[in-house]
Amino acid sequence: MKYFTPARYLRLGNLKSRKAFLAAQDDWETAITEYRTHLDTIKPKLQPKLRKLIEQVYLHDARVLSMTQEEDNFFITLQPVSLPDRLVVLLYSLVEDPQILTGQLPPDRCREPIEWLYDELDLDRPEGPRGLPVANADKPTFRHNVLLSNGWELSLRFRFVGVKTPLRVIPVREPQLISQESA
């Protein structure tokens, strides 16, 4: 991660020194501004569904319900705080195996259930069939790095991503219950 590094994140937890805490806050705000500028430059190359997701859904603190892989497909299912009645299901078409770095946060700062802390999207090198480099930058690959609350940093290199936001069925909320008698 370039902007929302584990070290930057950890400095936000320094509550012993007001000066250090305020400096960490300023540093974090600078990182947010720099990342937004970066994101604005790559947005035109992102797929429309991915652009819509990053513009409309706040994934910070989303609960990670599952992460699974089937061949070159990697799935992440999230329960975002910003969409309590929906899930976010991300399907990445990978161009290389996912990388998971463990221990990116000290044990006393890790927590479960696992939540999505911060993420960064970036363009990666163009790639042709069978992973061969190509000079044509019209076929970029992308990288999505995610810092999770269990101390993992996940790095996914992909060509395409599918985004679904299905309605959550379980657990059912009270107003949605239909009794057999009224049906």
N, C-alpha and C positions, 0 to 999 in steps of 0.2 A: 504494500500500500504506500502511496506517495503522500497523500494528504491526511487521512485519518489513521495515523499510525498508532499501534498499541502504546508507544511511549507518550504520544500526545494525549491519548485517552487517559492514561494513568496519571498524568500530571493534573488532570481535572479533579482528581480525588485528593489532592493535597490541601487539607483543611487546617493544617497546623499553622500555616503562614498566610496571612491575608494578601501580602505582596505576591507570593508565589502563586496563589490561587488566581488573583486578578491577571497576572502575567499569562498563566495557562489559559484563562478565558479569552484573553486577547489573541493568543496564539491560535486557539481553536477557531475563533471568528475569522482570522486571517485564512486558515485552512479552508473554511467553508466558502469564503469569497473566491479563493483561488480555484477550488474544485468546481464551483458554479461556472466560472469563466471557462475552465477546461471542458466542462460538460456542454456548454453552449457551442463550443467549437466542434464537438463530435456529434451532437444531436442530429444534424442532417444525415449522417451515415447510419444512424440507428434505425432499426425496424420500427414501423409506426406503433405497434403494440407495446414495444419496450419504451418508446418515447412517451406514450400515453401513461404507462405505469409510473415512470419516474416523475411525471408532471402532476399526477393525480393521487397517488397512493404513498403515504408515509410509512416506510418499512421499519424505521427505527423502533426497537422494542417489540417487533412482531415475534410471536412465539413460533419457533421452528418445530413443526409437527412431524416432518419426516424429510429425509434426504435419501434418495435411492438412485441406483444406477443400473441400467440395462444396456449392455454393449456401449454404443457411443452416445446414449441418451442419459442425461442426468436430470433428476426431478427434485425440486424443493417445494414442499407444501408449507405455507405460512398462515398464521392467524394474526393479521395486523390489528393493532389497537384502533387504527383509524377507520377500519371497516369491520365492526364487530359481527355483522351478519354474513360476512363473506370470507372465503379463503382466497389466497393467492397461490396459484400453482404455476411454477416456472419450469419449463422443459427446455433444457439446453441441448443443442446438437453439438457435441464436443468434437474438437479436432485433436485433442490429446487428453490423456488421463488427468483427472482432477488432482490438484495438489492440496494437501491438508497439512499445515504446519501446526503442531500442537504446542502447548506451553507458551503461547504468545502473551498471556496474562499470568501474573503470579496466582498461586492457588487461592489466596485470601480475597482475590478480586474476581474469581470465577463464580458463576452461579447457574443454578438450574431451577426451573426448566430452561432449556436453551433458548436464548433470544438473539435476534439479529441486532447487533449493535450499530455498525456502520458499514457502508459499502462504497466501492468505487468502480465505475465503468471506464474502460479505455479501449482505444483501437489497438490492435496488434498487427503483426506483419501479415501481408497478403499471402495466400496459400492456394496452390492449385491441387489437382487430384493427387491422392496418396501423400499429402503433406509436402509436396515439392514447392519450394519458393517460386513465386512468379513476379515479374516486373509490373504486372497490371494491378494497380492499387484500387481498381474498381471492385475487387473481391476481397475486402478486408476480413480479418477475423477480429474478434473482440475478446476482452478479458474482463471478468467480473471478480473482484476481490471482496470478500466479506469477512468482517471480524465478528465472531460469535461470543456470547457470554460465557461459554465453557472454556474460553482461551484459545479456540481454534481460529486460524485464518485460512479460509477456503479460497482457492484460486481456480477459476474455471475459464478455459480458453475455448471459445465456441464460434460457430459460423452463424447459427440462427438460434433464436430463443422464442418459444411459444409462451404466451401469457394467458392464463384463464383466471377468472374471478367467480367461481361458482358460489351459489348460496350454500351456507352451512346448514345441514339438516340435523346433525347431532352435535352437541346437545340442543334439544328443542327448547325454544323460549316459550313461556307460558301463553302469551297471546296467540301463538300459532297452533296450539293444541286444539284438536277437534274431537269432540266426544262421539262415541258410537251412537248415542241417543239423538244428537242433533244432525247427524249425517243422513 
